[in-house]
Amino acid sequence: MNITHHRLSVITWLAFALVSAAYLAQIPTALRLVSDGIDYLLQASSALDGGGFRVHGERSMRPPGYPALIFLLAKAGMGWSWAIVALNCLLLGIGCWASYFVLRGSFGFQAGAAQLTCLLTLLSFVMVKHVTYPLSDICFFGASTTCLLLLLQAQDGTQSRRFWRLLFAVPLMVFCIELRTIGVALIPAFVWAMVGGAIGARKLAQRLPQHRFASLLLFLLMLVVTAGIGRSFFHSRYLQFNLPIFIKRGVLGTLASNLRDHTTEWGELTINAPVSKLPGVLELPVRIVGFLAMLLCATGIWQQRKKFDVVAWYMVGYACVVLAYPWSDARLWLPVLPLLIGYVSIGLRRMIPPDRLQPAILAYCALFCLLGVAALAYSTRLTFAGARFPDLYGDGRLAATYRMAFRGGTPGEVNGINQDALYLLRRYEWRLAVK
């Protein structure tokens, strides 16, 4: 038995080494632009030019935390596409490291199960795809998971340990909110850690009736905080941007659309492949798989209700925000992917007997990893595509822009050029700087 565990450990660490090497191989890729990435880089460029974090002089809907990181890279002389990918790889590694300890501490996973979950996280197509993009998702994953680990340690620690962990968690939590607004989902987890988890909450509930003045102050404080969050929400640019969609769809239409969109996302995450790359006939089966995965995750969270901790608070808060979002994009779940895998696995153990579960999990993990390796292979092909990159990257909408940047383009392509993208390629693409 010990020999078997040793072999599994060696295989796992070898897999981590190979996957990590494949990720690092993406660093020299050409700058892979997408719409949100263009927004972030334009903010960073504006700040570098002294105009603040703005897009064409206007405040962006997206927070300035990630553009600030690009700003710092540029000020350090590393404002190039390779440094952006390297930063993503660094934060991805930190996020997986923190996830391992969160899974051990909150879910009670054995070392092997926690390692396998982190390996599946690395081989998820959303991670592979977005590590090469100038987007905030990977950086938020690394920062938020580290913050969550600090909060978990604060919740279960002594008063002295709790104080120091919370002291470090506060600026990290603020940074997470500046990276992605959904970082506000960390606030309930922070409050839960501050009171000492379920045990501390019970003690506080017992003491409050004895201190009416303190109870009143706490109640008023909660009202002020709730009002502040509510005001920020109703005046947020995200709500103003999406409000016309909610109004047009109506209540029932919004519910139906969100169910369709989010079951698709979960299906993609579960089968580890985007629907856009699959035959159209598989779209409904993917949604069914996604719906079942959502039920398993909810079952896993319910199973953990007796030891509801900061991780559960964060997961529930995060899910409530994303499930209300009226768009479909699997990357919305990227920052909590290890937690999703953890809760789904707990739900599976509740539904299926262990003797039948293990062979099925091994077969599933093998297929999941195989598809993840294929995604890494495709990304590596793009990285080293050379002059063919403009023809292979993306859906073709920026092909003319990339050809103009790398090859000079042709007169007939001028109308198809995205001027913002062309400007950013000339500013951040290291190959063009070498020329």
Wavefront OBJ file of the C-alpha trace (Angstrom):
o trace
v 0.000 0.000 0.000
v 2.819 2.385 0.868
v 4.536 1.555 -2.426
v 1.314 2.345 -4.306
v 0.925 5.679 -2.514
v 4.574 6.483 -3.226
v 4.128 5.756 -6.926
v 0.997 7.874 -7.080
v 2.851 10.714 -5.369
v 5.725 10.482 -7.840
v 3.290 10.424 -10.795
v 1.406 13.425 -9.410
v 4.534 15.510 -8.911
v 5.805 14.532 -12.360
v 2.468 15.624 -13.842
v 2.705 18.959 -11.988
v 6.241 19.474 -13.336
v 5.218 18.762 -16.933
v 2.070 20.892 -16.781
v 3.995 23.751 -15.152
v 6.623 23.569 -17.891
v 3.861 23.701 -20.504
v 2.421 26.805 -18.857
v 5.799 28.504 -18.705
v 6.241 27.724 -22.398
v 3.348 30.125 -23.093
v 5.326 33.156 -21.836
v 6.824 34.077 -25.246
v 3.402 34.068 -26.952
v 2.270 37.033 -28.985
v -0.081 39.398 -27.153
v -3.489 37.705 -27.255
v -6.080 40.451 -27.257
v -9.772 40.083 -26.356
v -12.366 42.801 -25.767
v -11.964 43.039 -21.976
v -8.189 42.843 -22.336
v -8.241 45.791 -24.709
v -10.154 47.758 -22.069
v -7.635 46.889 -19.332
v -4.609 47.743 -21.477
v -6.133 51.030 -22.612
v -6.618 51.940 -18.928
v -2.985 51.096 -18.185
v -1.799 53.054 -21.230
v -3.821 56.102 -20.196
v -2.300 55.979 -16.708
v 1.208 55.636 -18.136
v 0.562 58.715 -20.272
v -0.637 60.700 -17.244
v -4.359 60.545 -17.956
v -5.421 58.247 -15.126
v -7.002 54.823 -15.497
v -9.448 55.704 -18.267
v -10.505 54.502 -21.690
v -10.495 57.293 -24.268
v -10.859 59.793 -21.440
v -13.870 58.055 -19.884
v -14.048 55.994 -16.708
v -14.247 52.280 -17.482
v -16.878 49.888 -16.143
v -14.029 47.620 -15.046
v -12.030 48.390 -11.873
v -8.446 49.698 -12.196
v -6.710 47.028 -10.084
v -5.444 44.918 -12.965
v -4.447 47.914 -15.129
v -2.481 49.119 -12.089
v -0.472 45.871 -12.195
v 0.290 46.455 -15.886
v 1.235 50.042 -14.971
v 3.714 48.752 -12.376
v 5.175 46.247 -14.841
v 5.712 49.025 -17.377
v 7.293 51.309 -14.781
v 9.659 48.451 -13.887
v 10.678 48.185 -17.540
v 8.640 45.009 -18.146
v 5.561 46.391 -19.882
v 5.542 43.665 -22.517
v 3.277 40.767 -23.422
v 5.710 38.155 -22.075
v 5.696 39.808 -18.630
v 1.876 39.861 -18.596
v 1.770 36.098 -19.194
v 4.574 35.521 -16.674
v 2.582 37.462 -14.055
v -0.457 35.287 -14.782
v 1.649 32.130 -14.420
v 3.003 33.371 -11.076
v -0.470 34.154 -9.685
v -1.818 30.873 -11.041
v 0.886 29.001 -9.132
v 0.145 30.977 -5.953
v -3.569 30.289 -6.355
v -3.038 26.535 -6.715
v -0.704 26.526 -3.697
v -3.286 28.335 -1.565
v -6.091 26.121 -2.926
v -4.226 23.013 -1.729
v -4.263 24.242 1.875
v -7.859 25.498 1.627
v -8.952 22.061 0.405
v -7.042 20.370 3.227
v -8.311 22.738 5.909
v -11.922 23.360 4.878
v -12.904 20.229 2.944
v -10.822 17.762 4.949
v -9.220 16.382 1.789
v -6.254 14.046 2.050
v -3.039 15.251 0.419
v -3.567 13.124 -2.700
v -7.128 14.367 -3.257
v -6.073 18.003 -2.790
v -3.172 17.561 -5.224
v -5.445 15.932 -7.808
v -7.937 18.807 -7.491
v -5.158 21.340 -8.102
v -3.939 19.330 -11.099
v -7.453 19.279 -12.571
v -7.609 23.028 -11.993
v -4.433 23.530 -13.990
v -5.705 21.297 -16.790
v -9.083 23.016 -17.063
v -9.471 24.610 -20.473
v -10.516 27.939 -18.903
v -7.201 28.151 -17.051
v -5.205 27.146 -20.106
v -7.046 29.636 -22.277
v -6.978 32.661 -19.998
v -3.446 32.436 -18.645
v -2.253 33.965 -21.924
v -4.752 36.862 -21.906
v -4.260 40.341 -20.400
v -7.242 39.784 -18.086
v -7.734 40.017 -14.341
v -9.188 36.526 -13.812
v -5.975 34.604 -13.112
v -4.551 37.338 -10.890
v -7.839 37.473 -8.978
v -7.712 33.694 -8.550
v -4.264 33.892 -6.958
v -5.056 36.881 -4.732
v -8.561 35.808 -3.639
v -7.577 32.227 -2.814
v -4.643 33.477 -0.738
v -6.998 35.865 1.064
v -9.419 32.999 1.651
v -6.612 30.902 3.148
v -5.749 33.721 5.553
v -9.408 34.026 6.567
v -9.668 30.263 7.110
v -6.598 30.330 9.358
v -7.979 33.359 11.212
v -11.325 31.651 11.767
v -9.741 28.569 13.354
v -6.859 30.286 15.163
v -6.332 31.873 18.549
v -7.249 35.526 19.127
v -3.662 36.621 18.533
v -3.355 34.575 15.376
v -6.761 35.794 14.209
v -5.725 39.416 14.645
v -2.567 39.078 12.556
v -4.226 37.005 9.822
v -7.067 39.523 9.533
v -4.581 42.375 9.509
v -2.895 40.895 6.439
v -6.241 39.887 4.895
v -7.716 43.423 4.882
v -5.400 45.006 2.264
v -5.458 41.791 0.238
v -9.265 41.808 0.240
v -9.331 45.458 -0.864
v -6.878 44.575 -3.636
v -9.132 41.701 -4.740
v -12.122 44.048 -4.976
v -10.029 46.430 -7.065
v -9.029 43.543 -9.326
v -12.594 42.319 -9.809
v -15.697 43.832 -8.237
v -16.925 40.357 -7.336
v -14.237 40.425 -4.662
v -17.010 41.816 -2.422
v -17.972 38.149 -1.949
v -14.985 37.982 0.438
v -16.654 40.449 2.841
v -19.087 37.931 4.440
v -16.186 35.488 4.793
v -14.114 38.201 6.472
v -16.901 38.977 8.957
v -17.313 35.253 9.719
v -13.576 34.923 10.363
v -13.600 38.053 12.526
v -16.219 36.587 14.892
v -14.390 33.254 15.013
v -16.599 31.114 12.794
v -19.623 29.144 13.980
v -18.266 28.770 17.527
v -17.561 32.490 17.843
v -20.950 33.369 16.339
v -22.748 31.225 18.939
v -20.781 32.847 21.756
v -21.559 36.300 20.363
v -25.267 35.468 20.120
v -25.250 34.425 23.773
v -23.500 37.592 24.929
v -25.398 40.200 22.922
v -28.661 40.029 24.949
v -26.593 40.883 28.031
v -25.180 44.020 26.378
v -28.104 45.896 24.840
v -26.116 49.025 23.987
v -23.482 46.994 22.161
v -26.247 45.074 20.375
v -27.828 48.319 19.228
v -24.489 49.656 17.958
v -23.839 46.414 16.084
v -27.301 46.542 14.540
v -26.815 50.148 13.430
v -23.396 49.312 12.034
v -24.891 46.450 10.011
v -27.554 48.810 8.663
v -24.934 51.364 7.613
v -22.773 48.707 5.928
v -25.799 47.170 4.169
v -26.957 50.595 2.998
v -23.460 51.390 1.722
v -23.223 48.125 -0.194
v -26.745 48.609 -1.562
v -25.973 52.145 -2.690
v -22.772 51.008 -4.390
v -24.650 48.181 -6.094
v -27.494 50.307 -7.445
v -25.071 52.970 -8.695
v -22.530 50.510 -10.092
v -21.658 50.630 -13.753
v -22.250 46.870 -14.012
v -25.897 47.252 -12.988
v -26.380 50.282 -15.235
v -24.886 48.319 -18.137
v -27.003 45.193 -17.562
v -30.258 46.822 -16.377
v -31.687 47.250 -19.912
v -31.145 43.514 -20.473
v -33.077 42.608 -17.313
v -35.893 44.978 -18.241
v -36.142 43.667 -21.804
v -36.192 40.009 -20.737
v -38.522 40.417 -17.780
v -38.455 38.260 -14.665
v -39.354 34.906 -16.251
v -37.233 35.579 -19.325
v -34.245 36.481 -17.157
v -34.629 33.314 -15.074
v -34.904 31.116 -18.176
v -31.970 32.825 -19.892
v -29.758 32.646 -16.812
v -30.586 28.962 -16.323
v -29.641 28.250 -19.953
v -26.443 30.310 -19.779
v -25.136 29.025 -16.458
v -25.947 25.368 -17.063
v -23.971 25.738 -20.302
v -21.021 27.183 -18.357
v -21.095 24.368 -15.816
v -21.410 21.784 -18.579
v -18.352 23.198 -20.314
v -16.390 23.166 -17.074
v -17.464 19.585 -16.346
v -16.641 18.090 -19.743
v -13.606 20.414 -20.021
v -14.416 21.712 -23.482
v -16.222 24.818 -24.792
v -19.579 24.331 -26.519
v -18.304 26.412 -29.454
v -15.850 23.625 -30.301
v -18.463 20.849 -30.130
v -21.156 19.765 -32.624
v -24.395 21.707 -32.173
v -26.319 18.510 -31.348
v -24.359 18.239 -28.074
v -25.453 21.635 -26.739
v -28.472 20.272 -24.835
v -26.572 17.287 -23.345
v -23.873 19.694 -22.155
v -26.524 21.794 -20.395
v -27.963 18.690 -18.739
v -24.484 17.727 -17.517
v -24.031 21.277 -16.240
v -27.350 21.190 -14.387
v -26.407 17.900 -12.708
v -23.014 19.339 -11.729
v -24.757 22.343 -10.177
v -27.007 20.012 -8.165
v -23.977 18.038 -6.965
v -22.213 21.247 -5.941
v -25.284 22.430 -4.022
v -25.451 19.003 -2.355
v -21.801 19.306 -1.368
v -22.363 22.724 0.183
v -25.403 21.390 2.033
v -23.333 18.472 3.346
v -20.885 21.007 4.802
v -23.628 23.000 6.556
v -22.731 21.738 10.052
v -19.261 23.239 9.723
v -20.208 26.227 7.599
v -16.974 28.205 7.352
v -15.466 31.170 5.506
v -15.034 29.097 2.340
v -18.749 28.287 2.216
v -19.673 31.933 2.838
v -17.400 33.021 0.006
v -18.663 30.310 -2.366
v -22.335 31.102 -1.715
v -21.768 34.858 -2.063
v -19.740 34.396 -5.236
v -22.323 32.052 -6.772
v -25.195 34.443 -6.010
v -23.456 37.222 -7.921
v -22.473 35.112 -10.940
v -25.829 33.336 -11.205
v -27.518 36.742 -11.481
v -25.175 37.789 -14.293
v -27.092 37.842 -17.626
v -24.281 36.522 -19.820
v -22.703 33.141 -20.488
v -18.956 32.833 -19.967
v -17.252 29.882 -18.256
v -14.389 32.121 -17.118
v -16.742 33.715 -14.583
v -16.223 30.569 -12.457
v -12.458 30.422 -12.990
v -11.474 31.975 -9.612
v -13.448 29.360 -7.640
v -12.742 26.320 -9.811
v -10.922 24.273 -7.104
v -13.794 24.973 -4.694
v -16.342 23.835 -7.284
v -14.438 20.597 -7.810
v -14.252 20.133 -4.047
v -17.970 20.619 -3.436
v -18.954 18.473 -6.429
v -16.749 15.637 -5.163
v -18.413 15.865 -1.728
v -21.810 15.778 -3.432
v -20.772 12.713 -5.431
v -19.710 10.876 -2.287
v -23.169 11.560 -0.884
v -24.931 10.201 -3.988
v -22.774 7.226 -5.034
v -21.304 4.390 -2.933
v -17.482 4.708 -2.542
v -16.727 1.308 -4.118
v -18.456 2.404 -7.325
v -17.289 5.989 -7.164
v -13.515 5.495 -7.293
v -13.299 3.751 -10.724
v -15.688 6.313 -12.224
v -13.675 9.227 -10.812
v -10.400 7.786 -12.126
v -11.886 7.351 -15.618
v -13.358 10.854 -15.552
v -10.113 12.435 -14.333
v -8.158 10.643 -17.067
v -10.483 12.016 -19.765
v -10.510 15.488 -18.171
v -6.692 15.555 -18.095
v -6.462 14.305 -21.674
v -8.648 17.189 -22.872
v -6.617 19.609 -20.748
v -3.396 18.383 -22.342
v -4.986 18.895 -25.767
v -5.861 22.482 -24.794
v -2.287 23.092 -23.644
v -0.957 21.589 -26.873
v -3.170 23.899 -28.942
v -2.131 26.934 -26.906
v 1.541 25.961 -27.337
v 0.982 25.658 -31.074
v -0.324 29.243 -31.081
v 2.611 30.437 -28.984
v 5.136 29.139 -31.486
v 3.062 29.759 -34.611
v 5.377 32.571 -35.700
v 4.186 34.328 -38.857
v 1.032 32.160 -38.922
v -0.263 33.507 -35.595
v -2.617 36.124 -37.165
v -4.304 33.380 -39.189
v -4.691 30.907 -36.284
v -5.609 33.086 -33.314
v -9.175 33.713 -32.183
v -12.322 33.882 -34.272
v -10.765 35.938 -37.069
v -12.169 39.334 -36.059
v -8.690 40.636 -35.218
v -6.850 38.742 -37.952
v -6.465 41.818 -40.166
v -5.221 43.847 -37.197
v -2.573 41.238 -36.335
v -1.492 41.012 -39.972
v -1.150 44.791 -40.104
v 0.946 44.801 -36.916
v 3.214 41.877 -37.767
v 3.373 41.947 -41.569
v 2.312 45.448 -42.564
v -1.067 44.284 -43.925
v -2.524 45.191 -47.307
v -4.363 48.339 -48.462
v -7.632 46.429 -48.766
v -7.560 45.478 -45.063
v -7.555 49.021 -43.685
v -11.327 49.024 -43.033
v -11.060 45.824 -40.965
v -8.424 47.182 -38.581
v -9.255 47.597 -34.904
v -7.301 50.772 -34.134
v -7.263 50.207 -30.369
v -5.923 46.690 -30.801
v -3.308 47.853 -33.322
v -2.147 50.579 -30.916
v -1.848 48.093 -28.041
v 0.046 45.567 -30.130
v 2.574 48.215 -31.095
v 2.903 49.300 -27.466
v 2.997 45.961 -25.588
v 4.027 43.287 -28.072
v 7.715 42.606 -27.431
v 8.392 41.269 -30.936
v 7.365 44.560 -32.489
v 9.554 46.445 -30.010
v 12.535 44.346 -31.081
v 11.881 45.300 -34.706
l 1 2 3 4 5 6 7 8 9 10 11 12 13 14 15 16 17 18 19 20 21 22 23 24 25 26 27 28 29 30 31 32 33 34 35 36 37 38 39 40 41 42 43 44 45 46 47 48 49 50 51 52 53 54 55 56 57 58 59 60 61 62 63 64 65 66 67 68 69 70 71 72 73 74 75 76 77 78 79 80 81 82 83 84 85 86 87 88 89 90 91 92 93 94 95 96 97 98 99 100 101 102 103 104 105 106 107 108 109 110 111 112 113 114 115 116 117 118 119 120 121 122 123 124 125 126 127 128 129 130 131 132 133 134 135 136 137 138 139 140 141 142 143 144 145 146 147 148 149 150 151 152 153 154 155 156 157 158 159 160 161 162 163 164 165 166 167 168 169 170 171 172 173 174 175 176 177 178 179 180 181 182 183 184 185 186 187 188 189 190 191 192 193 194 195 196 197 198 199 200 201 202 203 204 205 206 207 208 209 210 211 212 213 214 215 216 217 218 219 220 221 222 223 224 225 226 227 228 229 230 231 232 233 234 235 236 237 238 239 240 241 242 243 244 245 246 247 248 249 250 251 252 253 254 255 256 257 258 259 260 261 262 263 264 265 266 267 268 269 270 271 272 273 274 275 276 277 278 279 280 281 282 283 284 285 286 287 288 289 290 291 292 293 294 295 296 297 298 299 300 301 302 303 304 305 306 307 308 309 310 311 312 313 314 315 316 317 318 319 320 321 322 323 324 325 326 327 328 329 330 331 332 333 334 335 336 337 338 339 340 341 342 343 344 345 346 347 348 349 350 351 352 353 354 355 356 357 358 359 360 361 362 363 364 365 366 367 368 369 370 371 372 373 374 375 376 377 378 379 380 381 382 383 384 385 386 387 388 389 390 391 392 393 394 395 396 397 398 399 400 401 402 403 404 405 406 407 408 409 410 411 412 413 414 415 416 417 418 419 420 421 422 423 424 425 426 427 428 429 430 431 432 433 434 435
